[in-house]
């Protein structure tokens, strides 16, 4: 029987990778594509990217009441999610 494989992550290196400029740029680009697919600023959606405590993050949110209603009724952001892949 084969011995189990044990993987040990270098936590410091993983943290540096998750905060790297390349990851930040990739997340910002993905958020931008989702934002555009959802209708953009004209439809009331907003895309943001920022560095959190332990990693870079990006989000697309329904910023206006019109966009929130649209999201609740039609799940616009869920439909636009594939644009970020």
mmCIF file of the C-alpha atoms, coordinates in Angstrom:
data_MODEL
# 
_entry.id   MODEL 
# 
loop_
_atom_site.group_PDB 
_atom_site.id 
_atom_site.type_symbol 
_atom_site.label_atom_id 
_atom_site.label_alt_id 
_atom_site.label_comp_id 
_atom_site.label_asym_id 
_atom_site.label_entity_id 
_atom_site.label_seq_id 
_atom_site.pdbx_PDB_ins_code 
_atom_site.Cartn_x 
_atom_site.Cartn_y 
_atom_site.Cartn_z 
_atom_site.occupancy 
_atom_site.B_iso_or_equiv 
_atom_site.pdbx_formal_charge 
_atom_site.auth_seq_id 
_atom_site.auth_comp_id 
_atom_site.auth_asym_id 
_atom_site.auth_atom_id 
_atom_site.pdbx_PDB_model_num 
ATOM 1  C CA . UNK A 1 1  ? 0.000   0.000  0.000   1.00 0.00 ? 1  UNK A CA 1 
ATOM 2  C CA . UNK A 1 2  ? 1.306   3.455  -0.881  1.00 0.00 ? 2  UNK A CA 1 
ATOM 3  C CA . UNK A 1 3  ? 2.298   5.891  1.814   1.00 0.00 ? 3  UNK A CA 1 
ATOM 4  C CA . UNK A 1 4  ? 0.112   9.009  2.147   1.00 0.00 ? 4  UNK A CA 1 
ATOM 5  C CA . UNK A 1 5  ? 1.582   12.206 0.740   1.00 0.00 ? 5  UNK A CA 1 
ATOM 6  C CA . UNK A 1 6  ? 1.996   15.106 3.116   1.00 0.00 ? 6  UNK A CA 1 
ATOM 7  C CA . UNK A 1 7  ? 2.027   18.615 1.667   1.00 0.00 ? 7  UNK A CA 1 
ATOM 8  C CA . UNK A 1 8  ? 3.471   21.471 3.687   1.00 0.00 ? 8  UNK A CA 1 
ATOM 9  C CA . UNK A 1 9  ? 2.677   24.974 2.432   1.00 0.00 ? 9  UNK A CA 1 
ATOM 10 C CA . UNK A 1 10 ? 5.040   27.871 2.845   1.00 0.00 ? 10 UNK A CA 1 
ATOM 11 C CA . UNK A 1 11 ? 2.487   30.265 4.374   1.00 0.00 ? 11 UNK A CA 1 
ATOM 12 C CA . UNK A 1 12 ? 4.643   33.345 3.930   1.00 0.00 ? 12 UNK A CA 1 
ATOM 13 C CA . UNK A 1 13 ? 5.127   32.669 0.218   1.00 0.00 ? 13 UNK A CA 1 
ATOM 14 C CA . UNK A 1 14 ? 1.417   31.946 -0.290  1.00 0.00 ? 14 UNK A CA 1 
ATOM 15 C CA . UNK A 1 15 ? 0.564   35.221 1.438   1.00 0.00 ? 15 UNK A CA 1 
ATOM 16 C CA . UNK A 1 16 ? 2.979   37.114 -0.797  1.00 0.00 ? 16 UNK A CA 1 
ATOM 17 C CA . UNK A 1 17 ? 1.443   35.471 -3.856  1.00 0.00 ? 17 UNK A CA 1 
ATOM 18 C CA . UNK A 1 18 ? -2.104  36.388 -2.824  1.00 0.00 ? 18 UNK A CA 1 
ATOM 19 C CA . UNK A 1 19 ? -1.038  40.041 -2.419  1.00 0.00 ? 19 UNK A CA 1 
ATOM 20 C CA . UNK A 1 20 ? 1.154   40.209 -5.532  1.00 0.00 ? 20 UNK A CA 1 
ATOM 21 C CA . UNK A 1 21 ? 0.594   42.832 -8.256  1.00 0.00 ? 21 UNK A CA 1 
ATOM 22 C CA . UNK A 1 22 ? -0.148  40.092 -10.808 1.00 0.00 ? 22 UNK A CA 1 
ATOM 23 C CA . UNK A 1 23 ? -2.999  38.696 -8.703  1.00 0.00 ? 23 UNK A CA 1 
ATOM 24 C CA . UNK A 1 24 ? -4.326  42.224 -8.043  1.00 0.00 ? 24 UNK A CA 1 
ATOM 25 C CA . UNK A 1 25 ? -4.336  42.992 -11.767 1.00 0.00 ? 25 UNK A CA 1 
ATOM 26 C CA . UNK A 1 26 ? -6.029  39.685 -12.623 1.00 0.00 ? 26 UNK A CA 1 
ATOM 27 C CA . UNK A 1 27 ? -8.780  40.208 -10.044 1.00 0.00 ? 27 UNK A CA 1 
ATOM 28 C CA . UNK A 1 28 ? -9.356  43.795 -11.185 1.00 0.00 ? 28 UNK A CA 1 
ATOM 29 C CA . UNK A 1 29 ? -9.664  42.652 -14.807 1.00 0.00 ? 29 UNK A CA 1 
ATOM 30 C CA . UNK A 1 30 ? -12.126 39.910 -13.880 1.00 0.00 ? 30 UNK A CA 1 
ATOM 31 C CA . UNK A 1 31 ? -14.253 42.349 -11.860 1.00 0.00 ? 31 UNK A CA 1 
ATOM 32 C CA . UNK A 1 32 ? -14.189 44.784 -14.784 1.00 0.00 ? 32 UNK A CA 1 
ATOM 33 C CA . UNK A 1 33 ? -15.467 42.094 -17.192 1.00 0.00 ? 33 UNK A CA 1 
ATOM 34 C CA . UNK A 1 34 ? -18.258 41.066 -14.796 1.00 0.00 ? 34 UNK A CA 1 
ATOM 35 C CA . UNK A 1 35 ? -19.150 44.724 -14.276 1.00 0.00 ? 35 UNK A CA 1 
ATOM 36 C CA . UNK A 1 36 ? -19.418 45.248 -18.031 1.00 0.00 ? 36 UNK A CA 1 
ATOM 37 C CA . UNK A 1 37 ? -21.492 42.081 -18.527 1.00 0.00 ? 37 UNK A CA 1 
ATOM 38 C CA . UNK A 1 38 ? -23.914 43.166 -15.778 1.00 0.00 ? 38 UNK A CA 1 
ATOM 39 C CA . UNK A 1 39 ? -24.555 46.493 -17.488 1.00 0.00 ? 39 UNK A CA 1 
ATOM 40 C CA . UNK A 1 40 ? -21.834 48.659 -15.999 1.00 0.00 ? 40 UNK A CA 1 
ATOM 41 C CA . UNK A 1 41 ? -22.224 52.046 -14.375 1.00 0.00 ? 41 UNK A CA 1 
ATOM 42 C CA . UNK A 1 42 ? -25.216 52.830 -16.554 1.00 0.00 ? 42 UNK A CA 1 
ATOM 43 C CA . UNK A 1 43 ? -27.165 49.978 -14.923 1.00 0.00 ? 43 UNK A CA 1 
ATOM 44 C CA . UNK A 1 44 ? -26.017 51.007 -11.432 1.00 0.00 ? 44 UNK A CA 1 
ATOM 45 C CA . UNK A 1 45 ? -23.305 48.417 -10.774 1.00 0.00 ? 45 UNK A CA 1 
ATOM 46 C CA . UNK A 1 46 ? -19.861 49.246 -9.372  1.00 0.00 ? 46 UNK A CA 1 
ATOM 47 C CA . UNK A 1 47 ? -16.607 47.281 -9.531  1.00 0.00 ? 47 UNK A CA 1 
ATOM 48 C CA . UNK A 1 48 ? -13.907 47.697 -6.884  1.00 0.00 ? 48 UNK A CA 1 
ATOM 49 C CA . UNK A 1 49 ? -10.622 45.970 -6.224  1.00 0.00 ? 49 UNK A CA 1 
ATOM 50 C CA . UNK A 1 50 ? -8.552  46.377 -3.083  1.00 0.00 ? 50 UNK A CA 1 
ATOM 51 C CA . UNK A 1 51 ? -6.063  44.658 -0.832  1.00 0.00 ? 51 UNK A CA 1 
ATOM 52 C CA . UNK A 1 52 ? -7.604  43.099 2.236   1.00 0.00 ? 52 UNK A CA 1 
ATOM 53 C CA . UNK A 1 53 ? -5.815  42.046 5.401   1.00 0.00 ? 53 UNK A CA 1 
ATOM 54 C CA . UNK A 1 54 ? -4.447  38.819 3.971   1.00 0.00 ? 54 UNK A CA 1 
ATOM 55 C CA . UNK A 1 55 ? -5.118  38.915 0.212   1.00 0.00 ? 55 UNK A CA 1 
ATOM 56 C CA . UNK A 1 56 ? -6.208  40.999 -2.742  1.00 0.00 ? 56 UNK A CA 1 
ATOM 57 C CA . UNK A 1 57 ? -9.927  41.185 -3.370  1.00 0.00 ? 57 UNK A CA 1 
ATOM 58 C CA . UNK A 1 58 ? -12.333 42.374 -6.052  1.00 0.00 ? 58 UNK A CA 1 
ATOM 59 C CA . UNK A 1 59 ? -16.075 42.839 -5.984  1.00 0.00 ? 59 UNK A CA 1 
ATOM 60 C CA . UNK A 1 60 ? -18.934 43.954 -8.182  1.00 0.00 ? 60 UNK A CA 1 
ATOM 61 C CA . UNK A 1 61 ? -21.885 45.380 -6.274  1.00 0.00 ? 61 UNK A CA 1 
ATOM 62 C CA . UNK A 1 62 ? -25.313 46.750 -7.054  1.00 0.00 ? 62 UNK A CA 1 
ATOM 63 C CA . UNK A 1 63 ? -24.678 50.355 -6.033  1.00 0.00 ? 63 UNK A CA 1 
ATOM 64 C CA . UNK A 1 64 ? -28.078 51.890 -6.752  1.00 0.00 ? 64 UNK A CA 1 
ATOM 65 C CA . UNK A 1 65 ? -31.610 50.976 -5.771  1.00 0.00 ? 65 UNK A CA 1 
ATOM 66 C CA . UNK A 1 66 ? -32.382 50.242 -9.441  1.00 0.00 ? 66 UNK A CA 1 
ATOM 67 C CA . UNK A 1 67 ? -29.455 47.806 -9.640  1.00 0.00 ? 67 UNK A CA 1 
ATOM 68 C CA . UNK A 1 68 ? -30.414 46.165 -6.334  1.00 0.00 ? 68 UNK A CA 1 
ATOM 69 C CA . UNK A 1 69 ? -33.944 45.591 -7.630  1.00 0.00 ? 69 UNK A CA 1 
ATOM 70 C CA . UNK A 1 70 ? -32.572 44.252 -10.903 1.00 0.00 ? 70 UNK A CA 1 
ATOM 71 C CA . UNK A 1 71 ? -30.252 41.892 -9.027  1.00 0.00 ? 71 UNK A CA 1 
ATOM 72 C CA . UNK A 1 72 ? -33.069 40.667 -6.774  1.00 0.00 ? 72 UNK A CA 1 
ATOM 73 C CA . UNK A 1 73 ? -35.475 40.011 -9.655  1.00 0.00 ? 73 UNK A CA 1 
ATOM 74 C CA . UNK A 1 74 ? -33.148 38.807 -12.422 1.00 0.00 ? 74 UNK A CA 1 
ATOM 75 C CA . UNK A 1 75 ? -29.965 37.689 -10.625 1.00 0.00 ? 75 UNK A CA 1 
ATOM 76 C CA . UNK A 1 76 ? -27.945 39.827 -13.032 1.00 0.00 ? 76 UNK A CA 1 
ATOM 77 C CA . UNK A 1 77 ? -24.618 39.407 -11.235 1.00 0.00 ? 77 UNK A CA 1 
ATOM 78 C CA . UNK A 1 78 ? -25.042 35.647 -11.112 1.00 0.00 ? 78 UNK A CA 1 
ATOM 79 C CA . UNK A 1 79 ? -25.647 35.616 -14.858 1.00 0.00 ? 79 UNK A CA 1 
ATOM 80 C CA . UNK A 1 80 ? -22.627 37.878 -15.492 1.00 0.00 ? 80 UNK A CA 1 
ATOM 81 C CA . UNK A 1 81 ? -20.285 35.739 -13.386 1.00 0.00 ? 81 UNK A CA 1 
ATOM 82 C CA . UNK A 1 82 ? -19.085 33.651 -16.345 1.00 0.00 ? 82 UNK A CA 1 
ATOM 83 C CA . UNK A 1 83 ? -17.635 36.803 -17.923 1.00 0.00 ? 83 UNK A CA 1 
ATOM 84 C CA . UNK A 1 84 ? -14.988 36.775 -15.180 1.00 0.00 ? 84 UNK A CA 1 
ATOM 85 C CA . UNK A 1 85 ? -13.616 33.369 -16.056 1.00 0.00 ? 85 UNK A CA 1 
# 
